[in-house]
Amino acid sequence: MAPHIVLDPTSERAPSTRARCGRPAGLEGQVVGLLDISKPRGDVFLDELERQLVERGATVRRYKKPTFTKPAPVDLRHEIATQCTLVIEALAD
């Protein structure tokens, strides 16, 4: 798979080139982290997404940023990275 350019909206000076991770064969046995960035109604979207993921055999863990105006704290990012095999970040308004 060709590498993709990922731009960091937090003042990245030079874009990083990273290969995309492969998709899992299915959701059975996956631990999916759902990150609510604290925008209005993001939780509504994540509630429905959680329901659908659980129906498909995934274990879901929920996380929430303190505010959408700043990047997630290092401790929260570490917790998500060490506890989840997949992550979905919710943006809403």
C-alpha positions as CSV (number, residue, x, y, z in Angstrom):
1,M,0.0,0.0,0.0
2,A,1.4,3.4,-0.9
3,P,2.3,5.8,2.0
4,H,-0.1,8.6,2.7
5,I,0.7,12.1,3.8
6,V,-0.9,12.9,7.2
7,L,-1.1,16.6,8.2
8,D,-1.2,17.6,11.8
9,P,-3.5,20.6,12.3
10,T,-1.5,21.6,15.4
11,S,1.3,23.5,13.6
12,E,3.2,20.7,11.9
13,R,6.1,22.2,9.9
14,A,6.8,19.3,7.6
15,P,4.2,16.6,6.7
16,S,4.9,13.1,7.9
17,T,4.7,10.2,5.5
18,R,3.2,7.1,7.0
19,A,1.9,3.8,5.6
20,R,-1.7,3.1,6.3
21,C,-2.4,0.2,8.7
22,G,-4.2,-2.8,7.2
23,R,-7.9,-3.2,7.9
24,P,-8.9,-6.0,10.2
25,A,-10.6,-9.0,8.7
26,G,-13.6,-8.3,11.0
27,L,-14.7,-6.7,14.2
28,E,-15.0,-9.9,16.2
29,G,-12.6,-9.7,19.1
30,Q,-11.5,-6.1,18.3
31,V,-11.3,-3.5,21.1
32,V,-12.6,-0.3,19.5
33,G,-12.0,3.0,21.3
34,L,-14.5,5.7,20.6
35,L,-13.1,9.2,21.3
36,D,-15.6,12.0,21.9
37,I,-13.8,15.3,21.3
38,S,-16.4,17.2,23.3
39,K,-18.3,18.8,20.5
40,P,-22.1,19.1,20.8
41,R,-24.0,15.9,19.8
42,G,-20.8,13.8,19.3
43,D,-22.1,11.5,22.0
44,V,-25.3,10.9,20.1
45,F,-23.3,9.8,17.1
46,L,-21.1,7.6,19.2
47,D,-24.0,6.0,21.1
48,E,-25.4,4.7,17.8
49,L,-21.9,3.7,16.5
50,E,-21.3,1.8,19.7
51,R,-24.5,-0.1,19.3
52,Q,-23.6,-1.2,15.8
53,L,-20.1,-2.2,16.7
54,V,-21.2,-4.3,19.6
55,E,-23.8,-6.0,17.4
56,R,-20.8,-7.0,15.1
57,G,-18.8,-8.5,18.0
58,A,-16.5,-5.7,19.0
59,T,-15.7,-4.6,22.5
60,V,-16.1,-0.8,22.8
61,R,-14.3,1.5,25.2
62,R,-15.4,5.2,25.4
63,Y,-13.1,8.1,25.9
64,K,-13.7,11.9,26.0
65,K,-11.4,14.8,25.5
66,P,-11.7,17.6,28.1
67,T,-12.2,20.2,25.3
68,F,-12.3,20.1,21.5
69,T,-10.1,23.2,21.3
70,K,-6.9,21.4,22.2
71,P,-5.3,18.1,21.4
72,A,-6.1,15.1,23.6
73,P,-3.8,15.0,26.7
74,V,-0.8,12.7,26.5
75,D,-2.2,10.4,29.2
76,L,-5.5,10.0,27.4
77,R,-3.7,9.2,24.1
78,H,-1.5,6.7,25.8
79,E,-4.5,5.0,27.5
80,I,-6.3,4.7,24.2
81,A,-3.2,3.4,22.4
82,T,-2.5,0.7,25.0
83,Q,-6.1,-0.5,25.4
84,C,-7.5,-0.4,21.9
85,T,-6.9,-2.2,18.6
86,L,-9.0,0.3,16.6
87,V,-10.0,4.0,17.3
88,I,-12.8,6.2,15.9
89,E,-12.9,9.9,16.7
90,A,-16.2,11.6,16.6
91,L,-16.7,15.0,15.2
92,A,-20.1,16.6,15.4
93,D,-22.0,19.9,15.7
